[in-house]
């Protein structure tokens, strides 16, 4: 084994770890966003849990955050909540920070 091979393996391991952490942060963020929206829509705890799971699932429709933004915005407006797209995007930023904080504390 050469030093180059060791370094390459270390970089690959770090990349895999970073990708896994990014996925976990996004999934946690989406769950938090679902809970945030459920609170605004005044859902019951059971409905809120189901809705949070639906938001996590919505993220698998396409790459990026646009699918989650569309779901949250359309569901909130359909529920009669006064919200604009900028508020949803701001909530995404805030919940990303919170999700990262929660995951860093748990490790």
C-alpha positions, 0 to 999 in steps of 0.5 A: 500500500502506498501513501497515495492509496492511503490518501485516496482511501481517506478522501473517499471515506471523508466524501462518503461521510460528508454525503451521508451527513448532508442527507441526514441533515436534509431529512431532519430539516424536512421533518422539522419543516413539516412540523413547522407547517403542521403547527401553522395549519393547526394539525393534531399531533397525529396529523402533524407526524404524518404530514412531517413524513409526507414532507420528507417523502416529497423531497425525493421527487426531484433534486433540490429543494423546489419540490419541498417548497412547492409542497409546503407553499401549496399546502399552507395556502390551501389551509388558509395560512397567510404565507409567501414563498419567501417565508417558506424559503426562510423557514428552510434556512432556519430549519437547516441550521436547527437540523445541523445543530441537532445532528451535531449534538447527537454525535 
